[in-house]
């Protein structure tokens, strides 16, 4: 599944280890996600998994543009390795 195929209400996992609920039906490189009580904007390449109706978590595929943006951000800001908890 691509990030553009996610619908409002879908649960998604992030590369940071957290998760949230998609809050929009917009297609693009930035999505609105409800994390706890906060509505935040998230780059689509930071979404790495989604929860399907069967309860399982599955990987997200990214578009070529999203992969390019992730690579560019990694060069500028470094690769995120997690919080180390």
Rosetta blueprint (number, residue, H / E / L):
1 X L
2 X E
3 X H
4 X H
5 X H
6 X L
7 X L
8 X L
9 X L
10 X L
11 X E
12 X E
13 X E
14 X E
15 X L
16 X L
17 X L
18 X L
19 X E
20 X E
21 X E
22 X E
23 X L
24 X L
25 X L
26 X L
27 X L
28 X L
29 X L
30 X E
31 X E
32 X E
33 X E
34 X E
35 X E
36 X L
37 X L
38 X E
39 X E
40 X E
41 X E
42 X E
43 X E
44 X H
45 X H
46 X H
47 X E
48 X E
49 X E
50 X E
51 X E
52 X L
53 X L
54 X L
55 X L
56 X L
57 X E
58 X E
59 X E
60 X L
61 X E
62 X L
63 X L
64 X H
65 X H
66 X H
67 X H
68 X H
69 X H
70 X H
71 X H
72 X H
73 X H
74 X H
75 X H
76 X H
77 X H
78 X L
79 X L
80 X L
81 X L
82 X L
83 X L
84 X L
85 X L
